């Protein structure tokens, strides 16, 4: 949070490009067994034809159109679209194109295969597993990360007669489309909890309609809270969230404890109620374009624009998940995109200089019983801004 605050304070003066518009593109449907059938030999050299891609458009693969991940991508596209001037023929320096994907491991494959896909939001645990498995070649060289993002919570929405996980035994439960995070990890979690269900793999809107008709007992959604589609659909249907217990012995390496609260879903969760659940981390990954390729400077421009305008996403008009993002956070085992690393290092140097000035500021402002040093540093930042405004 402190790193995010500092970045917010200095980013307003950082130069960067902006974008003109955004579109949503639906990816063709994927065979359920496609991930399992990937040929290691073919994937060792994925064919990414940069020449055929729009030189001004960066493709951004997300989860389904109902997911928070898509909302985040759309947030980026629409926010960065403001303020950019068009060229003489209407061209723009940068456009962000959200592309609807299945989420999960499929998003990683899309980065490797699709010519127009430069980056994707994907669960870190699934990216780690694909890299360790090696079926897609040396993923550590093919992918880089731009920044870790936020955690994605497990939402297990159930009909009124289902009061606990044990009630789901033998029942029809939708885990999401095959290859999605819900399908892969939901199956794993339920098996580890020894809850044997009859699995379906429908899109979210079809699954919720099946619940309404009594054909499906529960549906799992793995996405950052709050998922606005869930909140709207569940109103008046007497649906509720089931608790998913966190077990350190079973889940500590890949999962985090989390909770769903009234403020997240006021129409589903009571004012004083809390639903325990689990969560996974997600990150913004990118294809590791060669420095001399035409896609590299486009992705560099995207990073500079996003990072410099990051404070804009922290306001009330944007998804609350933005407030979990720390641009400077690390992703163990992965390399960061070079321009992103360079941008952060430059900010770090600026912070060092400011903190030296902060020391001089303290010398001029003797204080008895001083408050928290970081809070005092924030006071100094405001003082510094007033000085610059004279």
N, C-alpha and C positions, 0 to 999 in steps of 0.2 A: 504493500500500500504506500509506504514511504517512497519507494522508487517510482511508483506510478505518479505520486503527487509531484515529485521533483520533475519528472518528465513533462507533466502537464504544465508546469510553470515556465519551463524553458522552451517548450515546443512552439509556442505562439510566434516566436521570432524566427523559426527555422524555415528556410525557403523550401518549397516543394511543389511538384506538379499537382494538378487536380483533374478531375474527369468530368465528362459531359453527360453520360447517360448510362443506364443499366438495363439488361434484359434477363429473362429467365429462360433457360433452355433445358428441355427434358431429355435425358439420356435414353437411348433405346433400352428396352428390357433386356435383362441378363438371364442366361440359363442358370438354374439353381446350382448346378454342379460345375459352373465355369471356373471358380477358384480352384477346385480340386483338379481340374483338367489342364491347368496352365502348364505349358511345356517349359522346363527350365532352360533348354537351349534357346528357344525363341525369346524368352524373357531376358536372357543375358544381354541382348542388344535391342531394346525396344525401339521401334521406328517412330521417331517424332519428327514429322516433316514441318519444320519451322517456317519454311518458305511459303507454305500454303496457308499459314495462319495470318489473321489480320494483324499487321504490325503495330496497331494502336490498341488492340483489345487483349486483355489478359483474362483467361478463363479460370473460374473459381468454382470448383466442385464442392457441393455441400451434401447434406442429408436431404430427405424428402421435403416437399414443399410445405408440410405441416411442422417441420422441425425447427427448433431454436437455431440450429446451425444455418439453415437457409435464411432465417430472419437476420442473423448476424451478417451474412454475406450481402443480403439486400440492404442492410443498414450501411455497410461500407460503400456499396455501389451508389446509393442515392446521396449519401453525405458527401462523398468525394466528387460527385458530379457537379456540385455547386461551385460557381465562381470561375470556371475555366473558359477561356476564350477559344473559339474555333479558328481554324486556319482559313486561308482564302477560298478553299474548296469545301469547307465544312468539316475538314478533318480535325481530330482532336489528338492530343499527345497520349492520352490514356483513357481507356474505357474498361470498366470492370463488368464482366459477364457472369452472373451466378448461373450455375449449371446444376439442375436437380439430379442427384445421385441416390444410390441405395444407402449410402453411409457405410460404416464399417470398413472391411478390407477391400470392398469394391472401389472405394474412393482412391485407395492407394494404387490399384491397378489402372484406374482411369488416368491418373497422373502419368503413369508409365506408357500408356498406349495412345491416348487421345491427343491428336495434334493441337487442338485448341485448349487443352487443360494444362495450365501452368502451375496451379496450386490447389490444395484441398484441405478442408477441415476433416481430421480423422482421429479416432481414438488412439492414444499412445500405446496402449497395451496390444492392440492388434498390429500396429506398425512394428512394434518390438518383436512380436511373434513371427511375422513375415520375414523380418530381417534375420532372425535366428534360424528359421527353417531353411532359408536359402533357395526356395523354389522359384523366386523371382530374380535370381542372380544376386549380385552384391548391392543390396539395397542401401547400404551405408554410403555408397558412392553415387547412386542414382538419385537419392533424395537428400534434401537439406530441410531444416526447419527455419521458419521466419520468427515465430514466437510461440511459446506455450499459450494456451487460451484459458479455458475455464474447465470446471468439472461437469460431467453429464450424469444426471441422476437416473436411477432405475425407477420408473413409474409403473407399478403393477396395479392397474385399475380393474376392479372386480364388481360383479353384480351383487345385489343386496344379500342373497342367500349364502354367499361365500364370505366367511368371517375370518379365515386364517389360511395359511399356506396349505395346511393339511387337508382343508376342504377341497383343494384343487386336484387331489389324487384321482386320476382317471377321467378328469374333466377336459373339455376342449379349451386350450389356452393359445392365444395368438402371440407369437414372439417377434413378429415383424418379417419383412421380406427376407428370403434366403440370402445369406451373406452379410446382412446388416449386423450392427453391433448387438441389437436385441436378440436376433436369431442365434448368433454364435455364442455370446456371453450369457444370454438368458438360459439357453440349453445347459450350459456348463454350470451355472449357479443352481438351477433347479435340480440337476443331477447330484451335485455336491450336497445339497440339502435333502436329498433322497425323497424328492417330490416327483412322482411319475405322472406325467400329464400326456394328453393327446395333443400334439403340437400342430398348429396351423401357421401358415406364412403368408398372411394377407396384408395388403396395404392398410394403413391406420384407419382410414374412413370406412373401408369395408369391414374391418374387424369390429369397430364400434357399432356399426349397423347390425352386425351379427350378435353383439351383446344385447342390443336393444330388443332383438327378436328372440333372445333366449337360446341361440344356437352356440354361442361362445360364452364361457364363464368368466374369462379374464383376458386382458390384453396388456402386454408389456411394451413400454416405450422407453428407450434410452436416449435422453436428450436433456439439454440444460433447462432447469426450471426458471420461470414458469413456461410451460408449453401452452401457448394461447389457445390452440385448437382444442386441447383437452378441457381447458376451463370452460370454453363455450359449449362444447358438445355435451358435457356431463350435467349441465344445469337441468334440474327437474327429473333426471332419470334414476335417482337413488343409487348412483354408482359411488364407489369409495375406493380409496387406496389401501392395499394390503401392505403390512410391514414386511420388510426383507431383513432378517437379522444379519449383523456383521460378525463374522467369526475370524479372529486374528489368525488362528491356526490354519484356516482354509483360504482366507482371502487377502492376507496382508500384503502379498507381493503385487497384486494387480488391482485391488479395489480399495476404496476409501469409505469410511462411515459417513453418512449424511442423513438428512431429514427433510421431510416436506411439511410445511407449516401453513397455518391459516392465511398468512399474508401472501403466500405463494398461490394458493387456490382457495379463495374465500368462499366459493360456491360449493366446494367439495369437502373441505376440512373445517371442523368447528373452531371457534375462537380460541379455546384453550387446548386444542388437540395438536399432537405432533405424530407424524408417521415416520418411523425409522426406516431407512433404506440404505443402499450402497451407491457408490458413484465411481466413475473412471475419469481420468484426465484426457483432454483432447488438445490438439495443437494444430497450427497452420503449417503444413508441409508444402514444399515446392519441388518441382523437377530441377535437378542440378544442371541447368543449361551451361554450356561452355561460355567463358567470358567473352569470346569473340562472336558468339551467335547473336542474331538480331533480337532474340527473346530475352537475353540477359539484361540489357539496358532497360527494357520495358518493365521487367520484374523489379529492377533496381528503382525505377521511378515509382512503382507502386509502393515499395517499402518506404521510401523517403516521404511520400505523400501520406501514407497511413500513419507512420510514426509521428510525423510532425503535427498531424491534426488529431492525434489520439485524444487529447483533452476534450474534444467535441463530443466524443462518444460516452463520456461520463455523466452527461446531463440526464434529466428526467425524460427527455423525449426519445431515449434509446433503451434497448433491452438492458435490464439490470445485470445480466451476466458480464457486461463490459467492466463492471466495477471489480470483478475478480481477476482481470487481466493485469499481469505485470510484464511489460515488454522485456525487461532485463532478466527475467527468470531463465534458468537453464533447463535443457532437456538432456539428461545423461545418456550417453551412448550415441548421440547424433551431433552432426556438425551444423552450425547455424549458417544461413545464407550470408556470404561475405559482406554485401552492402549493409545488411541488418546489423552484423557484428561491428562494422566500422562506425555506423551511426551511433550505436550504443557506447562505443569506446570514446567517441567525440563528446558525448554527453557526460561521460564519467570524468573526462578531463575538465570540463566546465564546472562540474560539481566540486572537484578538488579546489579549483580557484575560488569558487564561491565560499567554500568552507574556510579557506584561509582568511577571506574577507570577513567571514562570520567571527573568527577569532578576534580580529581587530575590533569588530563591532562590540563584542563582549567586554573588551578592555575599556571601551568608552562608556559602557553602561553598567556600572557596578550594581549588583543586585544581591540583596539579602534573601535567603531562603529561595534560591532560583527554582523555577518550575522545570518540568521535563526538558532536557536539552533539545530534543527534536522539535518540540512545540516552540521553543525559543527560536530555533532555526527558521521555522515557518514565519514567526514574527519578523525575523530579520529579512526574509525574502520579500515580505510586504514593504518593509522599510526601504529595501534596495530598489524596489520598483518605484516608490515615491521619489527617491533620489534621482532616478533616471528620468522621471517625468518633469523635473524642474526646467 
